């Protein structure tokens, strides 16, 4: 089995951008009128500092998001910024001191007719496909 593993590393500024982007598409994600001012890590979670409009002023509030809570905003951020993600890849989040890492694991199954260890290039090229530039000369 072949496995493709990718790490998408975002700074906290990019995480804030991902939250703001996700809020445009999912307004119920956070209270209406939320302005995100800062975020930091704390015990495997992200604390997001926000300003909420209350009455005629603003109130500073903290929201705590677990790893699973920030997965959807980060996936949305990747889609909007043309970062390719496999749909059926297993996605997990790791929160570190100053960054968030999304790990994407994809199992690739190959259907090989026989053991490639003992094969020669001539065995693989039964359809006479030109191999110049594709393989080193033997």
C-alpha positions as CSV (number, residue, x, y, z in Angstrom):
1,X,0.0,0.0,0.0
2,X,1.3,3.5,-0.9
3,X,0.4,6.3,1.4
4,X,0.3,10.1,0.5
5,X,0.7,12.3,3.5
6,X,0.5,16.1,3.3
7,X,0.9,18.8,6.0
8,X,-0.8,22.1,5.5
9,X,0.8,24.6,7.9
10,X,-1.1,27.8,8.8
11,X,0.0,30.6,11.0
12,X,-2.5,32.0,13.4
13,X,-3.1,35.0,11.1
14,X,-4.1,32.5,8.4
15,X,-6.4,30.7,10.9
16,X,-8.1,34.0,11.5
17,X,-8.5,34.5,7.8
18,X,-10.0,31.0,7.6
19,X,-12.5,31.8,10.3
20,X,-13.5,35.0,8.6
21,X,-13.9,33.2,5.3
22,X,-16.0,30.4,6.9
23,X,-18.2,33.0,8.6
24,X,-19.2,34.4,5.2
25,X,-20.5,31.0,4.2
26,X,-21.8,29.8,7.6
27,X,-23.0,32.8,9.6
28,X,-24.1,30.6,12.5
29,X,-20.5,29.5,13.2
30,X,-20.0,32.5,15.5
31,X,-22.3,35.2,16.8
32,X,-23.3,37.8,14.3
33,X,-21.1,40.9,14.0
34,X,-18.0,39.1,15.4
35,X,-14.7,40.7,14.7
36,X,-11.7,38.4,15.3
37,X,-8.8,40.3,16.8
38,X,-6.3,37.6,17.9
39,X,-5.9,33.9,18.6
40,X,-3.6,31.7,20.6
41,X,-3.1,28.1,21.6
42,X,-4.1,26.6,24.9
43,X,-4.1,22.9,25.9
44,X,-4.9,21.5,22.4
45,X,-7.4,24.2,21.6
46,X,-7.4,27.7,20.0
47,X,-8.6,30.7,22.0
48,X,-10.0,33.3,19.6
49,X,-10.4,36.9,21.0
50,X,-13.3,38.7,19.4
51,X,-15.2,41.9,19.7
52,X,-19.0,41.6,19.8
53,X,-21.3,44.5,19.2
54,X,-23.5,44.9,22.3
55,X,-25.8,47.9,22.6
56,X,-23.9,50.9,21.4
57,X,-20.5,49.5,22.1
58,X,-18.3,46.4,21.8
59,X,-17.6,43.7,24.3
60,X,-14.3,41.6,24.2
61,X,-15.1,37.9,24.3
62,X,-13.0,34.7,24.1
63,X,-14.2,31.6,22.2
64,X,-12.5,28.3,22.6
65,X,-12.3,26.0,19.5
66,X,-11.2,22.4,19.7
67,X,-9.2,20.7,16.9
68,X,-12.4,19.3,15.3
69,X,-14.1,22.7,15.4
70,X,-11.5,24.4,13.2
71,X,-11.2,21.6,10.7
72,X,-14.1,22.9,8.5
73,X,-12.8,26.5,8.3
74,X,-9.3,25.4,7.4
75,X,-10.7,23.1,4.6
76,X,-12.7,26.0,3.3
77,X,-9.6,28.2,3.4
78,X,-7.7,25.7,1.4
79,X,-10.4,25.4,-1.2
80,X,-10.6,29.2,-1.6
81,X,-6.9,29.5,-1.9
82,X,-6.5,26.6,-4.5
83,X,-4.7,24.3,-2.1
84,X,-5.4,20.8,-3.4
85,X,-6.9,18.4,-0.9
86,X,-8.0,14.9,-1.7
87,X,-11.7,14.4,-0.8
88,X,-11.3,11.0,0.7
89,X,-8.1,11.8,2.6
90,X,-8.2,11.5,6.4
91,X,-7.8,15.0,7.8
92,X,-6.6,15.8,11.3
93,X,-5.6,19.0,13.1
94,X,-2.6,19.6,15.4
95,X,-2.4,22.8,17.3
96,X,1.1,24.0,18.2
97,X,2.4,27.2,19.9
98,X,2.2,29.6,16.9
99,X,0.7,27.5,14.1
100,X,-2.0,25.0,13.1
101,X,-1.1,21.9,11.1
102,X,-3.7,20.0,9.0
103,X,-2.5,16.5,8.2
104,X,-4.0,14.8,5.2
105,X,-3.5,11.0,4.8
106,X,-4.5,9.2,1.7
107,X,-4.1,5.5,1.1
108,X,-3.4,4.7,-2.5
109,X,-4.0,1.1,-3.5
110,X,-2.1,-0.3,-6.4
111,X,-3.1,-3.3,-8.5
112,X,0.3,-4.7,-9.7
113,X,0.2,-8.0,-11.7
114,X,3.5,-9.2,-10.3
115,X,6.4,-8.3,-8.1
116,X,8.2,-5.2,-9.5
117,X,11.4,-6.0,-7.6
118,X,12.6,-8.5,-10.2
119,X,11.2,-6.7,-13.3
120,X,13.2,-5.1,-16.0
121,X,12.2,-2.0,-17.9
122,X,11.7,-4.1,-21.0
123,X,9.1,-6.2,-19.1
124,X,7.2,-3.0,-18.2
125,X,7.2,-1.7,-21.7
126,X,5.3,-4.4,-23.5
127,X,3.2,-1.7,-25.4
128,X,6.4,-0.2,-26.9
129,X,5.9,3.2,-25.3
130,X,8.9,5.5,-26.0
131,X,10.8,5.7,-22.7
132,X,13.4,8.3,-23.6
133,X,13.6,10.9,-20.9
134,X,11.4,8.9,-18.5
135,X,14.0,6.4,-17.2
136,X,17.7,6.4,-16.9
137,X,19.6,4.2,-19.4
138,X,20.4,0.8,-18.1
